[in-house]
Amino acid sequence: MPVTLPPAEHAAPRSLAAAGLPPRVRKALEAALAVVTDDIEPHLGAMLDEFEEELFRLADQARNPGIESGYMQTLRSFRLNRADLVPRFILELEAQVAAIRTPRSAHATPLPGGPGYGPATAGFGTLSLVDESVMDEDTVLREIAARQEARANLALHLLGQRFGVLAGAPAFDTERLPLGPQALCRAMRAAAHALDIEHDSRLLLYRIFDRHVMQGFWRVLDRLDELLDREGILSGLTYVPVRIRPSPQPRERTGEARPAAATPPARDAAPADRAPATPAPGRGGYRAGDPQRPHTGWMGEPIEELDEDEQLASQQLQQLLNSRRELLGKLRPGRKSAGGAPIATEEVFSALGHLQGQSMTAGGTLQTLADVKQTLLAQARQRRGVHAELSPRDNDTFELLGMLFGNLEEEIRADAPAASLVKRLQVPLLRVALRDSAFFVRSRHPARQLLNTVAESAAKWLDDADFDPQFLQPLQAAVNHVIEKYHGDLEVFTASNEQLQTHLQAQVRKAELLEKRHAEAARGKEKLEIAKLRTAEVMAGLVGDRRLPRFTRALLNQAWADVLTLTLLRQGEESEAWERQLDATRRIIDACSRDDAPSDPGLVQHIEASLAQVGYHGEEASVIAQRLTSSRADEDEDEPASRTELAMKLKARTRLGEDAERKKPQLPPRTPEEQARYEQLKVMPFGTWIEFVTNQQGDVVRRRLSWFSPITDRALFVNQRGQRVGEQSLDSVARMLAAGQARIVTAGQARLVDRAWQAAMHALRSFAGLGEKDAGTEGVTA
């Protein structure tokens, strides 16, 4: 069962003034607290305003007078106590900061299912039945914190190191970080109880808190890390993953699946001590903006800005274009001077405006940018009466955008509903690129973001069930808005993006809710598996070297083991019920291991009642109880036919927690590369996307690693809509990664437009005669 999320320990100091910290430490902590509170305090006010409006709306729409009265009572309580929430929230945050040097056991408890949750924290002494409302609040807050930890994993990792220095202790985990996402959730829960509102209203408040306060909290964590860096707390600290240089390989199509960029060829297996391709010391092992960090966002969501120098990238791009132009001039010397009059960029922009609203089909075939270019030049020649040509810069823009769309065609499905929308964006994006060359080098450019959202809706990595048909109408509306309204103002693209993001966020919330349900079910299976392992361990210890009849031992290991497992799950290892079952187990073993054991009617009744709890019917439970209390002499006198009949019934019966899966086949030991990949998977953040090869043609499908257990070795995968698509073992995924049958999606390769642009730059560098290792090409792969 989920463990409740406790507020900060009241025995710890409640303020920085009372903490008795050294002056420099106190100064740094006061500055850190000020950065966080100054940023989130306005958002807390907006959160309270929306919460009040939502309560009033719910009361107004309530059809039942009792429900309406409940909402109005909650509204009155909220208005009475509203002024207390923000001060209480800030006081709770300060208390957690002040307790930085308080021992961990007295300060914080990991969120269930969080990064710090594992065998050590999953002890059966903590298993207990809790109120459903407590469980719901824990689940909501845990998911809020988990999403932010996935978005800001690097900043949290660095802050854990810095706060460890301030505390004079090892690096802090995310659950103990005083100003981390979990700390904010603990503070909000404590502050929400001060409002004196009902449980359902608190859940509503937490969701609004997630939207207003936590949505952009990753930026606050980055600023907090910069502040501590300026304060001299591990100044200059960063994390740069060690990457293995790939061996030279022929160029591959971007749509083809291949091992991650750092995966060496299979013939050159990595030694045992070699680090994995993208190692992560923990789930917070990558810095924000690192293109090699695992991608955890949903389809179409904006990603954090990648590290890029736009000015340098533009210069390097221009150098590649100049090299390409010079090489073409050498290959076609007769075309050096065609004598045509260049067309001004503004004239090209205006002419494209007339083509923007026209159909992009000719004879039933979708036109390309090359067709648009020929149409444009033909119209210019008709108007001028002389040969006309584009300026070198405009011609480069046509060529670059043509290369980008050419690679996009290889990445999208031609039969997808959104594929035609990508074509319709060609002319508007061409006009954008003519006026703003940053389109090619800025990953968060609004026009590029819109193109990415539309293109990803038709991506080849989407399965038939991955795309929501209801999203097609907002996509069409956004594209139509751009075609009708864009005449040089980028705000048109920004407005279309905002409109699409509203629909996308609604989809993401549905997907996350569905994903959460599947993850909770998987965690339940994990707890059951742990209980079964613990039961087997206890049973083996109680039996010891006692000689028991084979049939009796089989009954103990099947029917009675299910009883112990259920008791352990429901009551916990410290409960009286567990002790009673252990005592019954000792009595069973004692009775079955003796030749002259007296009958015990009380034990028989206890066994029958216990077996009934795990689904055994009266007659069947009675027979098993008699067997489990029989001496060895009675066992020897039994007829083999009756034992065989009972054994067949037990074999046909589904045991507690047993599913239809067969035993896993025995696989050979992992190679060093497979072991490296296995260790890499164990520290991947929940939500990491992995692409799996589906056929010999190299087609891939993208799946989200929603949850995994290092204890059971099981991993849960969902699709883009949060629907469960199956479970696999971490071992099998690691073997596929090592064999190139799967690849971890990194931030730099997450977005479809970025992948297509990198493929275009690869072709441009190859054409210009530059290798991948050329130091001047790194900045052009934004």
Buried (B, 14 or more C-beta within 10 A) or exposed (E): BBBBBEBBBEEBBBEBEEBEBEEEBBEBBBBBBEBBBEBBEEBBBEBBEBBBEBBEEBBEEBEEEEEBEBBBEBBEBBEEBBEEBBEBBBBBBBBBBBBBBBEBEEBBBBBBBBBBBEEEBBEBEBBBEEEEEBBBBBBBBBBBBBBBBBBBBBBBBBBBBBBBBBBEBEBBBBBBBBBBBBBBBBBBBBBBEBBEBBEBBBBBBBBBBBBBBBBEBBBBBBEBBEBBBEBEBBEEBEBEBEBBEBEEEEEEEBBEBBBBBBBBEEEEBBEEEBBBBBBBEBBBBBBBBBBBBBBBBBBBBBBBEBBBEBEBBBBBBBBBBEBBBEEEEEEEEEEEEEEBEBBEBEBBBEBBBEBBEEEBEEEEEBBBBEBBBEBBBEBBBEEEEEEBBBEEEBBBBBBBBBBBBBBBBBBBBEEBBBBBBBBBBBBBBBBBBBBBBBBBBBBEBBBBBBBBBBBBBBBBBBBEEBBBEEBBEBBBEBBBBBBEBBEEEBEBBBBBBEBBBEBBBEBBBEBBEBBBEBBBEBBEBBBBBBBBEBBBEBBEEBBEEEEBBEBBBBBBBBBBBBBBBBBBBBBBBEBEEBEBBBEBBEBBBBBBBEEEBEEBEEBBEBBBEBBBEBBBEEEBBBBBBBBBBBBBEBBEEBEEEEBEEBBEEBEEBEBBBEEEEEEEEEEEEBBBBBBBBBBBBBBBBBBBBBBBBBEEEBBBBBBBBBBBBEBBBBBBBBBBBBBBBEBBBBBBBBBBBBBBBBBBBBBBBBBBBBBBBBBBBBBBBEEBEBEBEEEEBBBBBB
